[in-house]
Amino acid sequence: MESIIKQKIDSIAEYIFTKIQNQEEESFGLYSGEFGILLFLFYYSKYSKNKKYALLTGNYAEKLLEQFTKSMKLHTFCSGLSGILYLFEFLRENDFIDIDVGDVQSMLDDFLVAKMRQDIGRQHYDFMHGALGVGLYFLKKGTYPGYIQELIDFLYYTAEKDAKSQIFKWESVINPEKNLIGYNLALSHGLSSIIIFLSRVVNSGITNEKVIEMLSGAVNYVLSQKRDFSQFGSYFPSYLLKNTSESVSKSRLAWCYGDLGIGMALWLAGKAVDKPEWKEKGLTVLLRNTRRLSLDDSYVRDAGICHGSSGIAMIFHRMYLETRCDEFKEATHYWLSQTLNFSNFEDGLAGYKTFVVGGWKCDYSSLTGISGIGLVFMSYLEDCQQTWDEMFLLS
């Protein structure tokens, strides 16, 4: 399998370099656009040990830097400025490149603070598209504790609290078209991301009473929703609805929704506050899901990180690095094999297309496209620590 993966990585890189040379239409997001592609190219330049690719990647980075401040209108972690600036901090830390935006840094940070406060005003915490994404960047940067405290206060005062059961939970719009309101448990948009954010707050040295109370309360709420796996098909639903009789079904196997993100949140929270029982509960969830091997049972239809096979492989590889448990190693291998099997489109990118409502599309991005798939493949071959997965809330 390794030789096939090597060929696939090179093929992915070839498609991406062709895209760059053809100057195809650009968007700048970390998850959704050019800066996620850039992350793949930095790793590929290192992986290939070819100076030509390093030069092309460097030139591409310079081009993006010239353009992004003029074109950037979004603040979000997924598609906007907070995700891009987080990436810059990561690249500096890992000695890829020192991207200097010092002359406009204060303006960019002021823009993010204003947008974060707008999101706070409308109670929009979503890390991919709302206030917590800005918070992740400021935590990474480590220079604005006051803004982090604003977010902590926001989460504390908007939470629904149950003193008797020691539960904290946050309401979300589950489906705006149907006006469904409830409690989203997912890593991508829900309570699991709040748990991971608060865990990072603790890791940064902020351990005040509000943070610990919220972290414990959020974990308690998530655990209170645990089902019987053998009857339900997963340990957790994706969300719980309010004011409706509509029932919830088992969740998919994916990075975005379901047991894997919840298991990772429990694991990371346990590490942050040294709670072995939380780590054990997270480990139980993740290990049981290594046995969900049917594509029909897992609802996997494509290869991307967000809801596809490479995202599953990424999570199991992370847990193998954390535990050296053979079950995670075997599951990683299985889902990488499935990722190779999905490269079956003659008109795809390196054989890949992404499933969307209404059909299939070619996709270069890191979240749902070939850049993310390539990153997962390279981490497996290089047997590295997969440090880039912190940008997907896994470490």
Secondary structure, DSSP 8 states (H G I E B T S, - for coil): -HHHHHHHHHHHHHHHHHHHHTT------TTTSHHHHHHHHHHHHHHHT-HHHHHHHHHHHHHHHHHHHHH-----TTTSHHHHHHHHHHHHHTTS-----TTTHHHHHHHHHHHHHHHHHTT---TTTSHHHHHHHHHHH---HHHHHHHHHHHHHHSEEETTTTEEE--EEEETTTTEEEEE--TTTSHHHHHHHHHHHHHTT---HHHHHHHHHHHHHHHHT---HHHHSSSSBSEEESS------B--SSSSSSHHHHHHHHHHHHHHHT-HHHHHHHHHHHHHHTT---HHHHT--S--TTTSHHHHHHHHHHHHHHH--HHHHHHHHHHHHHHHHT---TTSBTTB-EEETTEEE----TTTSHHHHHHHHHHHHHT---GGGGGGT--
